Amino acid sequence: MTERSLLSYTEPMVGKYAAPLMFLAIALAPNACPAEHTVYYRYTVLGYVKDGSGAALSRAPVELVREKTGLSYRAATDASGLYVIVARLGDESLGETLRLQVESHRATIVARFDPADHTKERGTRVDFVGERAVETPTTFLATLQRFLAQ
């Protein structure tokens, strides 16, 4: 068998099975790359937006910006005024400054979490009432659980 005839057989076989084999190699490799959806790669900012009288603002645009990178995450409030933004922040982002904006109102928050804890959800709650932003990280988990239970 000549070299040319051998190559003409192997090329189609390699091409035919290359993609499935590569997929299996990546899928079955243990801890080859951490999943982006795991707790230690996300930081959730949520809260309610209300006008000065306390009425919920629905469909209000909300934007979270990572000051370090300029990367922006956008959302809008629902009928109850609730917004939820999930940002990609890893362990190395501890202490990073984030800018939260609702219409013309802004708040600066700092990403606070325990980088050694890879099981507890990370995030904070920031409510806007009129022009005032109020951060209450102690109510974050309860608010997130209510949101996820809907």
C-alpha positions, -999 to +999 in steps of 0.1 A: +000+000+000+014+034-009+016+064+014-009+082-007-035+055-004-030+052+033-036+090+038-067+090+017-082+064+040-071+080+074-080+116+066-118+109+063-117+086+094-099+112+115-122+140+103-153+119+109-144+111+145-124+141+156-153+162+169-170+135+189-138+123+204-128+159+214-162+164+229-159+132+250-123+141+261-134+175+274-167+163+289-151+134+307-120+152+319-125+157+357-122+193+368-106+203+335-122+237+337-145+250+364-181+257+353-191+294+351-224+287+368-208+276+401-212+297+432-176+309+432-179+325+398-211+345+404-220+375+424-257+385+425-270+420+431-307+423+436-332+446+452-363+467+447-367+500+429-395+523+442-404+559+436-403+585+464-438+576+476-428+539+479-446+526+448-428+499+428-413+510+395-417+483+368-396+480+337-370+504+351-335+498+336-308+487+360-271+484+352-242+470+372-207+480+360-175+464+372-152+495+377-121+474+371-131+462+337-159+484+326-180+453+319-217+460+322-246+438+333-281+450+325-316+441+338-350+456+342-374+455+372-404+434+372-440+444+382-430+444+419-399+466+412-375+436+418-343+434+397-318+406+398-283+408+381-258+380+381-223+391+375-193+370+368-170+376+398-145+350+409-125+346+441-100+371+428-127+398+427-130+402+464-132+439+473-139+450+437-158+482+432-192+479+414-214+508+402-251+502+403-273+526+384-311+529+381-321+556+357-301+586+368-295+573+404-262+556+413-247+536+441-212+523+446-209+489+462-180+467+471-180+429+464-178+413+498-177+375+504-156+348+519-133+335+490-128+302+509-166+295+509-176+279+477-210+268+488-228+299+500-244+323+474-225+355+471-241+389+466-259+418+482-292+436+482-295+472+471-329+489+472-335+523+455-363+544+471-366+576+452-331+590+449-317+570+478-299+537+475-299+514+506-276+484+507-287+456+531-265+425+526-281+408+555-313+404+536-297+392+504-301+354+509-337+356+520-346+378+490-328+355+467-345+324+481-379+341+477-371+350+441-359+315+433-390+299+449-413+318+425 
